[in-house]
Amino acid sequence: MQTQSHFLIAAVAVTPLRRWPGIIYAPAILVGAVLPDVALFLLTIAGELYYRWLAPPPSTTSIMEYLHFTLYYQDPLWIVGHNFFHSLLIDGMLLLVGLWWWKRRSSRWGMMLFWLAASMLVHVGVDIFTHQSDGPLIWFPLNWSYRFASPISYWESAYFGQAFLVFEYTLDVVLLAFLLVTYWPFVQRRWRR
């Protein structure tokens, strides 16, 4: 699924939970919704700049194809960068550490880590079931090769990519409309002050 969709899902999920202050930490949930994708975004920008300005571009393919179909699967920096926060093991460990820290020490940092990790786990769960050939290495760092091959891909047309694209964009519009209807009165009150 695309990063903006992860963010919108998290923003809508936060809305009903905000009624119980102190139980959730909304900024951590929103950051956790996009954090697993940040490294790939930065690596893509850096790779694009590197092969456009500093190094000769790959001769057999486009720069983007080289980055996402060669480096993504073979380069250790890309593998670690993309899969560190896409790992069920790492995110699960962060969740448990955050929960322990939150409950044992009544720490705000523990609560923030817990909600950050919980949001990243939701992100990973969605990605596991919307990626066919390029899914995250869910058992990283113990296993550097296993990717669950979902029967649905958010982008590969051979695996319902076109239909899923329509579904995802429709979902995004519905989620945006929900957020607009929910938060517009709050925005209007702020403007009137």
C-alpha positions as CSV (number, residue, x, y, z in Angstrom):
1,M,0.0,0.0,0.0
2,Q,1.2,3.5,-0.6
3,T,2.5,5.6,2.2
4,Q,-0.2,8.2,2.2
5,S,-2.8,5.5,2.6
6,H,-1.0,4.2,5.7
7,F,-1.1,7.7,7.1
8,L,-4.8,8.2,6.4
9,I,-5.7,4.9,8.0
10,A,-3.8,5.8,11.1
11,A,-5.3,9.3,11.2
12,V,-8.8,7.8,11.0
13,A,-8.0,5.2,13.6
14,V,-6.7,7.9,16.0
15,T,-10.0,9.8,15.8
16,P,-12.2,7.6,18.0
17,L,-9.3,6.8,20.3
18,R,-8.7,10.5,21.1
19,R,-11.7,10.5,23.4
20,W,-9.6,8.7,26.0
21,P,-6.7,11.1,26.7
22,G,-3.6,9.5,28.2
23,I,-4.3,6.1,26.7
24,I,-2.9,6.8,23.2
25,Y,-0.3,9.1,21.9
26,A,-1.5,10.2,18.5
27,P,1.8,11.7,17.1
28,A,3.6,8.4,17.7
29,I,0.8,6.6,15.9
30,L,1.0,9.0,12.9
31,V,4.8,8.8,12.7
32,G,4.7,5.0,13.0
33,A,2.3,4.8,10.1
34,V,4.9,6.2,7.7
35,L,8.2,5.4,9.4
36,P,8.7,2.0,7.8
37,D,8.7,3.7,4.3
38,V,11.0,6.6,5.1
39,A,14.3,4.8,4.5
40,L,13.2,3.6,1.0
41,F,12.0,7.1,0.2
42,L,15.4,8.6,1.2
43,L,17.4,5.9,-0.5
44,T,15.4,6.4,-3.7
45,I,16.1,10.2,-3.6
46,A,19.8,9.6,-2.8
47,G,20.1,7.0,-5.5
48,E,18.4,9.1,-8.1
49,L,20.7,12.1,-7.3
50,Y,23.8,9.9,-7.2
51,Y,23.2,8.3,-10.6
52,R,22.1,11.5,-12.3
53,W,25.0,13.7,-11.1
54,L,27.9,11.6,-9.7
55,A,28.0,8.2,-11.3
56,P,27.2,6.9,-14.7
57,P,23.7,5.6,-14.8
58,P,23.1,1.9,-15.3
59,S,23.4,1.0,-19.0
60,T,20.8,-1.8,-19.2
61,T,17.9,-0.2,-17.4
62,S,16.5,3.1,-16.1
63,I,17.8,4.5,-12.8
64,M,14.5,3.8,-11.0
65,E,14.4,0.2,-12.2
66,Y,18.0,-0.3,-11.1
67,L,17.2,1.1,-7.7
68,H,14.0,-0.8,-7.1
69,F,14.6,-4.0,-8.9
70,T,18.3,-4.5,-8.3
71,L,19.6,-2.6,-5.3
72,Y,16.3,-3.2,-3.4
73,Y,16.9,-7.0,-3.5
74,Q,20.7,-7.2,-3.5
75,D,22.4,-4.2,-1.8
76,P,22.8,-4.6,2.0
77,L,22.2,-0.9,2.7
78,W,18.9,-1.0,0.8
79,I,17.9,-4.3,2.5
80,V,18.6,-3.0,6.0
81,G,17.2,0.4,5.3
82,H,13.9,-0.8,3.9
83,N,13.4,-3.8,6.2
84,F,14.5,-2.6,9.6
85,F,11.1,-1.1,10.5
86,H,9.2,-3.5,8.3
87,S,10.3,-6.4,10.5
88,L,7.8,-8.1,12.7
89,L,10.6,-9.1,15.1
90,I,12.1,-5.6,15.5
91,D,8.7,-3.9,15.7
92,G,7.4,-6.6,18.1
93,M,10.5,-6.1,20.3
94,L,10.0,-2.3,20.3
95,L,6.4,-2.8,21.3
96,L,7.3,-5.0,24.2
97,V,10.0,-2.7,25.4
98,G,7.7,0.3,25.1
99,L,4.9,-1.6,27.0
100,W,7.4,-2.6,29.8
101,W,8.8,0.9,30.1
102,W,5.4,2.4,30.1
103,K,3.8,0.1,32.7
104,R,6.9,-0.4,35.0
105,R,8.1,3.1,35.1
106,S,5.0,5.1,34.2
107,S,7.1,6.6,31.4
108,R,5.8,8.9,28.7
109,W,8.7,7.6,26.5
110,G,7.5,4.1,27.0
111,M,3.9,5.0,26.0
112,M,5.3,6.8,22.9
113,L,7.5,3.8,21.9
114,F,4.6,1.4,22.4
115,W,2.2,3.4,20.1
116,L,4.9,4.0,17.6
117,A,5.7,0.2,17.4
118,A,2.0,-0.7,17.4
119,S,1.4,1.6,14.4
120,M,4.5,0.2,12.6
121,L,3.1,-3.3,13.2
122,V,-0.2,-2.3,11.5
123,H,1.8,-0.9,8.6
124,V,3.7,-4.1,8.2
125,G,0.5,-6.2,8.5
126,V,-1.1,-4.2,5.7
127,D,2.1,-4.4,3.6
128,I,2.4,-8.2,4.0
129,F,-1.0,-8.6,2.4
130,T,-0.6,-6.0,-0.4
131,H,2.8,-6.9,-1.8
132,Q,3.4,-9.9,-4.0
133,S,7.0,-10.0,-5.1
134,D,8.4,-7.1,-3.2
135,G,7.0,-7.6,0.3
136,P,9.0,-6.8,3.4
137,L,11.4,-9.2,5.0
138,I,9.2,-9.9,8.0
139,W,11.7,-12.0,9.9
140,F,14.5,-9.6,9.4
141,P,17.3,-9.6,10.7
142,L,17.1,-13.4,11.3
143,N,16.1,-14.1,7.7
144,W,17.3,-11.9,4.9
145,S,15.3,-13.6,2.1
146,Y,11.8,-14.6,3.1
147,R,9.0,-12.4,1.7
148,F,5.4,-13.5,2.0
149,A,4.0,-13.6,-1.5
150,S,0.5,-12.2,-1.2
151,P,-2.0,-13.1,-3.9
152,I,-2.8,-9.3,-4.0
153,S,-0.3,-6.6,-5.0
154,Y,-1.0,-2.9,-4.7
155,W,0.9,-2.2,-7.9
156,E,1.5,-5.4,-9.9
157,S,-1.2,-5.8,-12.5
158,A,-0.8,-9.6,-12.7
159,Y,-1.9,-9.7,-9.0
160,F,-4.9,-7.4,-9.1
161,G,-2.8,-4.2,-9.0
162,Q,-5.2,-2.2,-11.2
163,A,-8.3,-3.2,-9.2
164,F,-6.4,-2.6,-5.9
165,L,-5.3,0.9,-7.1
166,V,-9.0,1.8,-7.7
167,F,-9.8,0.4,-4.2
168,E,-6.9,2.2,-2.6
169,Y,-7.7,5.6,-4.1
170,T,-11.4,5.2,-3.3
171,L,-10.4,4.4,0.3
172,D,-8.2,7.4,0.4
173,V,-11.0,9.7,-0.7
174,V,-13.4,8.2,1.8
175,L,-10.8,8.6,4.6
176,L,-10.1,12.2,3.6
177,A,-13.8,13.0,3.6
178,F,-14.2,11.4,7.0
179,L,-11.3,13.5,8.4
180,L,-12.6,16.6,6.8
181,V,-16.1,16.2,8.2
182,T,-14.7,15.2,11.6
183,Y,-12.1,18.0,12.0
184,W,-13.6,20.9,10.0
185,P,-15.7,22.2,12.9
186,F,-12.5,22.3,15.0
187,V,-10.6,24.1,12.3
188,Q,-13.4,26.7,12.0
189,R,-13.4,27.3,15.7
190,R,-9.6,27.9,15.6
191,W,-10.0,30.4,12.8
192,R,-12.7,32.4,14.6
193,R,-10.4,33.0,17.6
